[in-house]
Amino acid sequence: MLSIDTVRNVARQLGGIPTVVAIGLLVIVMGVGIDLGVHAFAPHAHVDGGFDPSEHMAHLIVVVGMALTLAGVVADGVRRQVRPTGSSADERSTRDAVR
């Protein structure tokens, strides 16, 4: 069971996530919820052995969320990139990809 301190720690760590990444993750969570609902509760009227259009739409929402998340991560990485001014390895950034 989650304690209040655990929830606060997670919220503090998520505070550094770029806005586009947070929106992408939210879209993924919503898409997975919709996908589970469509697969679990919707009547399955398969069209010619394929998926129902609502199932395709639910999967498309998840893919859009993944694209938003990836775009946010790449944009944040490009924004934070520190280009070395010299050729020495000591002058290069030592930041890790994980924050």
C-alpha positions in Angstrom: 0.0 0.0 0.0 1.3 3.4 -0.9 2.1 5.8 1.9 1.8 9.5 1.7 5.6 9.9 1.7 5.8 7.5 -1.3 3.2 9.5 -3.2 5.1 12.8 -2.4 8.4 11.3 -3.5 6.9 10.1 -6.8 5.3 13.5 -7.4 8.5 15.3 -6.7 10.4 13.1 -9.2 7.7 13.6 -11.8 7.9 17.3 -11.4 11.0 17.4 -13.6 9.3 15.7 -16.6 8.9 18.0 -19.6 5.4 19.1 -20.4 5.1 17.3 -23.8 6.3 14.0 -22.2 3.8 14.3 -19.4 1.0 14.9 -22.0 2.2 12.0 -24.0 2.2 9.7 -20.9 -1.3 10.9 -20.1 -2.5 10.1 -23.6 -1.0 6.6 -23.4 -2.7 6.0 -20.1 -6.0 7.2 -21.5 -5.5 5.1 -24.6 -4.8 2.0 -22.6 -7.9 2.6 -20.5 -10.0 3.0 -23.6 -8.4 0.0 -25.2 -9.1 -2.2 -22.2 -12.7 -0.9 -22.2 -13.2 -1.6 -25.8 -11.8 -5.1 -25.6 -13.6 -6.0 -22.4 -17.0 -4.4 -22.7 -17.7 -3.5 -26.4 -19.6 -6.1 -28.5 -17.1 -7.6 -30.9 -18.5 -7.2 -34.3 -15.4 -8.0 -36.3 -15.4 -6.7 -39.8 -14.2 -9.4 -42.2 -12.1 -11.1 -39.5 -10.3 -7.8 -38.6 -10.7 -5.4 -35.8 -13.7 -3.2 -35.1 -12.9 0.5 -36.0 -13.2 1.4 -32.3 -10.4 -1.0 -31.5 -8.3 0.6 -34.2 -9.0 4.0 -32.7 -8.0 2.9 -29.2 -4.7 1.6 -30.6 -4.2 4.7 -32.6 -4.6 6.8 -29.4 -1.8 4.8 -27.7 0.5 5.2 -30.7 -0.1 9.0 -30.7 0.8 9.1 -27.0 4.0 7.2 -27.7 4.9 9.7 -30.5 4.2 12.6 -28.2 6.4 11.1 -25.4 9.2 10.4 -27.8 9.0 13.9 -29.3 9.1 15.4 -25.8 12.1 13.3 -24.8 14.0 14.2 -28.0 13.1 17.9 -27.7 14.3 18.0 -24.1 17.5 16.2 -25.0 18.2 18.7 -27.8 17.4 21.6 -25.5 19.7 20.3 -22.7 22.5 19.3 -25.0 25.8 21.0 -24.0 28.2 21.1 -26.9 31.9 20.9 -26.0 34.0 24.0 -26.9 37.3 22.1 -27.0 38.5 18.7 -28.0 39.4 17.6 -24.5 37.2 14.9 -22.9 37.4 16.8 -19.6 35.5 19.7 -21.1 32.5 17.5 -22.3 29.2 17.3 -20.4 29.0 14.5 -17.8 25.2 14.5 -17.6 23.4 11.2 -17.8 20.3 10.6 -19.8 18.4 9.6 -16.7 17.5 12.4 -14.3 
